[in-house]
Amino acid sequence: MRPRRPRLEGKTAVITGIASGQGRAAALLFAAEGAVIVGCDMNDGGAAATVGLVRQAGGEAFSSRVDLTDDAAVAARASNVSRDHGQVHILYANAAATRFAPVDSISHEDWQWNVAHEMDVVFLPVRHFWGQLKAAGGAAVVLVGSTAGVTGSVTNGRLAHTATKGAVVAMTRQLAAEGAPHNIRANAVSPGMIRTEATDKDLLAPDHPMNSIASAIPLGRIGTPEEVAACALFLASDEASYVTGANLMIDGGWSAVLPG
């Protein structure tokens, strides 16, 4: 029996936010499936470590420091990627950061910060890599939403986060419509609670009300970055050639099952 061909063989994948967590997991998995990884992050040490791990495993990866909230910086990075790698076949807009606060305490400054770090960091890479995705003649865009984009929460005040992630899910549908004539598929993954260094420090901290969320998840546990990356890989691959405009919930059933 012939060995299975890597699912992303011959493809270049731009992945934002590769320094840790879900971005690192995606970089490692996409590279293992044959993709050349073109990453970026503001965390130089973490990004370099991810590139090193990919290369140690026999893959090909590069990364640079890019402020994804800066239009000119993202445009310059897209131009450099075009020069160095030619076509981009996959864009995984993974990078994001948030500040949690309920409606009666969030400041306008923090609201705008969330828009920049959860919406602009998605829009700007999509906007500036769109031409390269069109040129690829069969590209895939994967955005990262959240269960927060489709549900409310009584335990975590997160008005801005809910609004921005809801916007990302809506953007996915519009990108699917605009991308279809160019054979660009656009889909989203929407993770629920995923254990990372970041969530261990806030939402899963011992004194946070959401620390016990596993008991409310039908599968009875918190997810891993690798589980999110596996779903993103499917959507980025030709196995999902007839899937566009979808929002894949990765939450152990949390958003699908009412308590009780």
DRENVOLUM-262915 format. One record per residue (C-alpha): residue number from 0; residue in one letter; x, y, z. Coordinates in Angstrom, 1 decimal. Layout:
residues N
@k->NUM | r->a | east->X | north->Y | up->Z
...
end
This chain:
residues 260
@k->0 | r->m | east->0.0 | north->0.0 | up->0.0
@k->1 | r->r | east->1.4 | north->3.4 | up->-1.0
@k->2 | r->p | east->2.0 | north->5.8 | up->1.9
@k->3 | r->r | east->-0.6 | north->8.6 | up->2.4
@k->4 | r->r | east->0.3 | north->11.9 | up->0.8
@k->5 | r->p | east->0.6 | north->14.7 | up->3.3
@k->6 | r->r | east->-2.6 | north->16.7 | up->3.2
@k->7 | r->l | east->-0.9 | north->20.1 | up->2.8
@k->8 | r->e | east->2.0 | north->19.0 | up->0.6
@k->9 | r->g | east->3.2 | north->21.8 | up->-1.7
@k->10 | r->k | east->1.2 | north->24.5 | up->0.1
@k->11 | r->t | east->2.3 | north->27.7 | up->1.9
@k->12 | r->a | east->0.4 | north->28.4 | up->5.1
@k->13 | r->v | east->0.4 | north->31.8 | up->6.8
@k->14 | r->i | east->-0.4 | north->31.4 | up->10.4
@k->15 | r->t | east->-0.6 | north->34.4 | up->12.8
@k->16 | r->g | east->0.2 | north->34.1 | up->16.4
@k->17 | r->i | east->2.5 | north->31.0 | up->16.4
@k->18 | r->a | east->4.5 | north->31.7 | up->19.6
@k->19 | r->s | east->2.4 | north->29.4 | up->21.8
@k->20 | r->g | east->-0.9 | north->27.6 | up->22.4
@k->21 | r->q | east->-3.2 | north->27.0 | up->19.5
@k->22 | r->g | east->-0.9 | north->28.8 | up->17.0
@k->23 | r->r | east->2.1 | north->26.7 | up->17.9
@k->24 | r->a | east->0.0 | north->23.5 | up->17.7
@k->25 | r->a | east->-1.3 | north->24.5 | up->14.2
@k->26 | r->a | east->2.2 | north->25.3 | up->13.0
@k->27 | r->l | east->3.5 | north->21.9 | up->14.1
@k->28 | r->l | east->0.5 | north->20.0 | up->12.7
@k->29 | r->f | east->0.3 | north->21.9 | up->9.4
@k->30 | r->a | east->4.1 | north->21.4 | up->8.8
@k->31 | r->a | east->3.8 | north->17.7 | up->9.6
@k->32 | r->e | east->1.3 | north->17.6 | up->6.8
@k->33 | r->g | east->3.7 | north->19.1 | up->4.4
@k->34 | r->a | east->3.0 | north->22.9 | up->4.5
@k->35 | r->v | east->5.6 | north->25.6 | up->4.5
@k->36 | r->i | east->4.8 | north->27.6 | up->7.6
@k->37 | r->v | east->5.0 | north->31.4 | up->7.4
@k->38 | r->g | east->4.3 | north->32.7 | up->10.9
@k->39 | r->c | east->4.3 | north->35.9 | up->12.8
@k->40 | r->d | east->4.0 | north->37.0 | up->16.4
@k->41 | r->m | east->5.0 | north->39.8 | up->18.7
@k->42 | r->n | east->6.6 | north->37.3 | up->21.0
@k->43 | r->d | east->10.0 | north->36.8 | up->19.4
@k->44 | r->g | east->11.2 | north->34.1 | up->21.7
@k->45 | r->g | east->8.1 | north->32.0 | up->21.5
@k->46 | r->a | east->7.9 | north->32.3 | up->17.7
@k->47 | r->a | east->11.6 | north->31.3 | up->17.4
@k->48 | r->a | east->10.9 | north->28.3 | up->19.6
@k->49 | r->t | east->8.0 | north->27.2 | up->17.4
@k->50 | r->v | east->10.1 | north->27.6 | up->14.3
@k->51 | r->g | east->12.8 | north->25.5 | up->15.9
@k->52 | r->l | east->10.3 | north->22.8 | up->16.8
@k->53 | r->v | east->9.0 | north->22.6 | up->13.3
@k->54 | r->r | east->12.5 | north->22.4 | up->11.8
@k->55 | r->q | east->13.5 | north->19.7 | up->14.4
@k->56 | r->a | east->10.6 | north->17.6 | up->13.1
@k->57 | r->g | east->11.8 | north->18.0 | up->9.5
@k->58 | r->g | east->9.5 | north->20.8 | up->8.5
@k->59 | r->e | east->10.0 | north->24.2 | up->7.0
@k->60 | r->a | east->9.0 | north->27.3 | up->8.9
@k->61 | r->f | east->9.8 | north->31.0 | up->9.1
@k->62 | r->s | east->8.5 | north->33.8 | up->11.3
@k->63 | r->s | east->8.8 | north->37.5 | up->11.8
@k->64 | r->r | east->7.6 | north->40.2 | up->14.2
@k->65 | r->v | east->4.5 | north->41.9 | up->12.9
@k->66 | r->d | east->2.0 | north->44.1 | up->14.7
@k->67 | r->l | east->-1.2 | north->42.9 | up->13.2
@k->68 | r->t | east->-3.1 | north->46.0 | up->14.3
@k->69 | r->d | east->-0.8 | north->48.1 | up->12.1
@k->70 | r->d | east->-2.1 | north->48.4 | up->8.5
@k->71 | r->a | east->1.2 | north->49.4 | up->7.0
@k->72 | r->a | east->3.1 | north->46.6 | up->8.8
@k->73 | r->v | east->0.7 | north->43.9 | up->7.7
@k->74 | r->a | east->0.8 | north->45.2 | up->4.1
@k->75 | r->a | east->4.6 | north->45.1 | up->4.2
@k->76 | r->r | east->4.7 | north->41.6 | up->5.5
@k->77 | r->a | east->2.3 | north->40.4 | up->2.8
@k->78 | r->s | east->4.5 | north->42.0 | up->0.2
@k->79 | r->n | east->7.6 | north->40.2 | up->1.6
@k->80 | r->v | east->5.8 | north->36.9 | up->1.8
@k->81 | r->s | east->4.8 | north->37.3 | up->-1.9
@k->82 | r->r | east->8.5 | north->38.0 | up->-2.8
@k->83 | r->d | east->9.9 | north->35.2 | up->-0.7
@k->84 | r->h | east->7.3 | north->32.4 | up->-1.1
@k->85 | r->g | east->5.1 | north->33.3 | up->-4.1
@k->86 | r->q | east->1.5 | north->32.1 | up->-3.6
@k->87 | r->v | east->-0.2 | north->31.7 | up->-0.3
@k->88 | r->h | east->-2.6 | north->28.8 | up->-0.2
@k->89 | r->i | east->-3.8 | north->28.9 | up->3.4
@k->90 | r->l | east->-4.3 | north->31.8 | up->5.8
@k->91 | r->y | east->-5.0 | north->30.8 | up->9.4
@k->92 | r->a | east->-5.9 | north->34.0 | up->11.3
@k->93 | r->n | east->-5.2 | north->32.6 | up->14.7
@k->94 | r->a | east->-3.7 | north->35.6 | up->16.6
@k->95 | r->a | east->-5.9 | north->37.5 | up->19.1
@k->96 | r->a | east->-5.9 | north->39.0 | up->22.5
@k->97 | r->t | east->-8.7 | north->40.2 | up->24.8
@k->98 | r->r | east->-9.6 | north->42.2 | up->27.9
@k->99 | r->f | east->-12.5 | north->40.9 | up->29.8
@k->100 | r->a | east->-15.0 | north->43.2 | up->31.5
@k->101 | r->p | east->-18.8 | north->43.4 | up->31.9
@k->102 | r->v | east->-20.8 | north->46.2 | up->30.3
@k->103 | r->d | east->-21.0 | north->48.4 | up->33.4
@k->104 | r->s | east->-17.2 | north->48.5 | up->33.9
@k->105 | r->i | east->-15.6 | north->48.3 | up->30.5
@k->106 | r->s | east->-14.0 | north->51.5 | up->29.3
@k->107 | r->h | east->-14.2 | north->52.9 | up->25.8
@k->108 | r->e | east->-10.4 | north->52.5 | up->25.6
@k->109 | r->d | east->-10.7 | north->48.8 | up->26.4
@k->110 | r->w | east->-13.6 | north->48.4 | up->24.0
@k->111 | r->q | east->-11.4 | north->49.8 | up->21.2
@k->112 | r->w | east->-8.4 | north->47.8 | up->22.3
@k->113 | r->n | east->-10.5 | north->44.6 | up->21.9
@k->114 | r->v | east->-11.7 | north->45.7 | up->18.4
@k->115 | r->a | east->-8.1 | north->46.2 | up->17.4
@k->116 | r->h | east->-6.8 | north->43.0 | up->18.9
@k->117 | r->e | east->-9.6 | north->40.6 | up->17.9
@k->118 | r->m | east->-11.1 | north->42.2 | up->14.7
@k->119 | r->d | east->-8.3 | north->44.2 | up->13.1
@k->120 | r->v | east->-5.8 | north->41.4 | up->13.6
@k->121 | r->v | east->-8.2 | north->39.2 | up->11.5
@k->122 | r->f | east->-9.2 | north->41.8 | up->8.9
@k->123 | r->l | east->-5.8 | north->43.2 | up->8.0
@k->124 | r->p | east->-4.1 | north->39.8 | up->7.2
@k->125 | r->v | east->-7.2 | north->38.8 | up->5.2
@k->126 | r->r | east->-7.2 | north->42.1 | up->3.3
@k->127 | r->h | east->-3.5 | north->42.1 | up->2.5
@k->128 | r->f | east->-3.1 | north->38.4 | up->1.7
@k->129 | r->w | east->-6.3 | north->38.2 | up->-0.4
@k->130 | r->g | east->-4.6 | north->38.8 | up->-3.7
@k->131 | r->q | east->-2.1 | north->36.0 | up->-3.1
@k->132 | r->l | east->-5.0 | north->33.7 | up->-2.0
@k->133 | r->k | east->-6.8 | north->34.5 | up->-5.3
@k->134 | r->a | east->-3.7 | north->33.8 | up->-7.3
@k->135 | r->a | east->-3.4 | north->30.4 | up->-5.7
@k->136 | r->g | east->-6.4 | north->29.1 | up->-7.6
@k->137 | r->g | east->-7.8 | north->27.2 | up->-4.7
@k->138 | r->a | east->-7.1 | north->28.6 | up->-1.3
@k->139 | r->a | east->-8.5 | north->28.3 | up->2.2
@k->140 | r->v | east->-9.0 | north->30.9 | up->4.9
@k->141 | r->v | east->-9.6 | north->29.8 | up->8.5
@k->142 | r->l | east->-10.6 | north->32.3 | up->11.1
@k->143 | r->v | east->-10.8 | north->31.8 | up->14.8
@k->144 | r->g | east->-14.1 | north->32.6 | up->16.4
@k->145 | r->s | east->-15.2 | north->31.4 | up->19.8
@k->146 | r->t | east->-18.2 | north->30.1 | up->21.7
@k->147 | r->a | east->-18.3 | north->33.6 | up->23.0
@k->148 | r->g | east->-19.3 | north->34.8 | up->19.5
@k->149 | r->v | east->-22.5 | north->32.7 | up->19.6
@k->150 | r->t | east->-23.4 | north->32.6 | up->23.3
@k->151 | r->g | east->-23.6 | north->34.8 | up->26.3
@k->152 | r->s | east->-22.1 | north->34.0 | up->29.7
@k->153 | r->v | east->-23.3 | north->34.5 | up->33.2
@k->154 | r->t | east->-20.0 | north->33.8 | up->34.8
@k->155 | r->n | east->-17.6 | north->35.9 | up->32.7
@k->156 | r->g | east->-18.2 | north->39.5 | up->31.9
@k->157 | r->r | east->-17.0 | north->39.8 | up->28.3
@k->158 | r->l | east->-19.2 | north->42.2 | up->26.2
@k->159 | r->a | east->-16.4 | north->43.3 | up->23.9
@k->160 | r->h | east->-15.0 | north->39.8 | up->23.5
@k->161 | r->t | east->-18.5 | north->38.5 | up->22.6
@k->162 | r->a | east->-19.0 | north->41.4 | up->20.1
@k->163 | r->t | east->-15.7 | north->40.9 | up->18.4
@k->164 | r->k | east->-15.8 | north->37.2 | up->18.1
@k->165 | r->g | east->-19.4 | north->37.4 | up->16.8
@k->166 | r->a | east->-18.0 | north->39.7 | up->14.2
@k->167 | r->v | east->-15.3 | north->37.2 | up->13.2
@k->168 | r->v | east->-18.0 | north->34.6 | up->12.7
@k->169 | r->a | east->-20.0 | north->37.0 | up->10.5
@k->170 | r->m | east->-16.9 | north->37.9 | up->8.6
@k->171 | r->t | east->-16.4 | north->34.3 | up->7.8
@k->172 | r->r | east->-19.7 | north->34.1 | up->6.0
@k->173 | r->q | east->-19.1 | north->37.2 | up->4.0
@k->174 | r->l | east->-15.6 | north->36.0 | up->3.0
@k->175 | r->a | east->-17.1 | north->32.7 | up->1.9
@k->176 | r->a | east->-19.4 | north->34.7 | up->-0.4
@k->177 | r->e | east->-16.7 | north->37.0 | up->-1.8
@k->178 | r->g | east->-14.2 | north->34.2 | up->-2.1
@k->179 | r->a | east->-16.3 | north->31.7 | up->-3.9
@k->180 | r->p | east->-15.8 | north->33.2 | up->-7.4
@k->181 | r->h | east->-12.1 | north->32.9 | up->-6.8
@k->182 | r->n | east->-12.2 | north->29.4 | up->-5.4
@k->183 | r->i | east->-11.3 | north->30.6 | up->-2.0
@k->184 | r->r | east->-13.0 | north->28.8 | up->0.9
@k->185 | r->a | east->-13.5 | north->30.6 | up->4.2
@k->186 | r->n | east->-14.4 | north->28.8 | up->7.4
@k->187 | r->a | east->-14.1 | north->29.4 | up->11.1
@k->188 | r->v | east->-13.2 | north->27.3 | up->14.1
@k->189 | r->s | east->-14.9 | north->28.4 | up->17.4
@k->190 | r->p | east->-13.2 | north->26.9 | up->20.4
@k->191 | r->g | east->-14.7 | north->26.7 | up->23.8
@k->192 | r->m | east->-12.5 | north->26.4 | up->26.9
@k->193 | r->i | east->-9.0 | north->25.3 | up->25.8
@k->194 | r->r | east->-6.2 | north->24.8 | up->28.2
@k->195 | r->t | east->-3.2 | north->27.1 | up->27.3
@k->196 | r->e | east->-0.7 | north->29.1 | up->29.2
@k->197 | r->a | east->-3.0 | north->32.1 | up->28.8
@k->198 | r->t | east->-6.2 | north->30.5 | up->30.1
@k->199 | r->d | east->-4.3 | north->28.9 | up->33.0
@k->200 | r->k | east->-3.5 | north->32.4 | up->34.1
@k->201 | r->d | east->-7.0 | north->33.9 | up->33.8
@k->202 | r->l | east->-10.2 | north->31.9 | up->33.1
@k->203 | r->l | east->-8.8 | north->28.7 | up->34.6
@k->204 | r->a | east->-7.1 | north->30.3 | up->37.5
@k->205 | r->p | east->-8.1 | north->28.8 | up->40.9
@k->206 | r->d | east->-10.1 | north->31.9 | up->42.0
@k->207 | r->h | east->-12.0 | north->32.5 | up->38.7
@k->208 | r->p | east->-15.7 | north->31.5 | up->38.5
@k->209 | r->m | east->-15.0 | north->29.6 | up->35.2
@k->210 | r->n | east->-12.4 | north->27.3 | up->36.9
@k->211 | r->s | east->-15.0 | north->24.6 | up->37.3
@k->212 | r->i | east->-16.4 | north->24.8 | up->33.7
@k->213 | r->a | east->-15.4 | north->21.2 | up->32.9
@k->214 | r->s | east->-18.4 | north->20.0 | up->35.0
@k->215 | r->a | east->-20.7 | north->21.9 | up->32.6
@k->216 | r->i | east->-19.1 | north->20.5 | up->29.4
@k->217 | r->p | east->-20.9 | north->17.4 | up->28.1
@k->218 | r->l | east->-17.6 | north->15.6 | up->27.3
@k->219 | r->g | east->-16.5 | north->16.4 | up->30.9
@k->220 | r->r | east->-13.2 | north->18.0 | up->30.2
@k->221 | r->i | east->-11.3 | north->21.0 | up->28.8
@k->222 | r->g | east->-10.0 | north->21.0 | up->25.3
@k->223 | r->t | east->-6.4 | north->21.1 | up->24.1
@k->224 | r->p | east->-4.7 | north->23.3 | up->21.4
@k->225 | r->e | east->-4.0 | north->20.2 | up->19.4
@k->226 | r->e | east->-7.7 | north->19.4 | up->19.1
@k->227 | r->v | east->-8.4 | north->22.9 | up->17.7
@k->228 | r->a | east->-5.5 | north->22.6 | up->15.3
@k->229 | r->a | east->-6.8 | north->19.3 | up->14.0
@k->230 | r->c | east->-10.1 | north->20.9 | up->13.1
@k->231 | r->a | east->-8.4 | north->23.8 | up->11.5
@k->232 | r->l | east->-6.3 | north->21.4 | up->9.4
@k->233 | r->f | east->-9.4 | north->19.7 | up->8.1
@k->234 | r->l | east->-10.9 | north->23.0 | up->7.0
@k->235 | r->a | east->-7.6 | north->24.1 | up->5.4
@k->236 | r->s | east->-7.1 | north->20.9 | up->3.5
@k->237 | r->d | east->-8.7 | north->19.6 | up->0.3
@k->238 | r->e | east->-10.7 | north->17.2 | up->2.4
@k->239 | r->a | east->-13.0 | north->20.1 | up->3.1
@k->240 | r->s | east->-13.2 | north->21.1 | up->-0.6
@k->241 | r->y | east->-17.0 | north->21.5 | up->-0.4
@k->242 | r->v | east->-17.1 | north->23.3 | up->2.9
@k->243 | r->t | east->-17.2 | north->27.1 | up->3.0
@k->244 | r->g | east->-19.0 | north->29.6 | up->5.3
@k->245 | r->a | east->-19.0 | north->27.1 | up->8.2
@k->246 | r->n | east->-18.4 | north->27.8 | up->11.8
@k->247 | r->l | east->-17.1 | north->24.6 | up->13.5
@k->248 | r->m | east->-17.7 | north->24.6 | up->17.3
@k->249 | r->i | east->-14.9 | north->22.9 | up->19.2
@k->250 | r->d | east->-16.2 | north->22.9 | up->22.8
@k->251 | r->g | east->-17.0 | north->19.4 | up->23.9
@k->252 | r->g | east->-20.7 | north->20.0 | up->23.3
@k->253 | r->w | east->-20.9 | north->23.0 | up->25.6
@k->254 | r->s | east->-22.8 | north->25.3 | up->23.3
@k->255 | r->a | east->-25.1 | north->22.6 | up->22.0
@k->256 | r->v | east->-26.5 | north->21.2 | up->25.2
@k->257 | r->l | east->-28.5 | north->23.2 | up->27.8
@k->258 | r->p | east->-27.6 | north->22.4 | up->31.4
@k->259 | r->g | east->-30.0 | north->20.2 | up->33.3
end
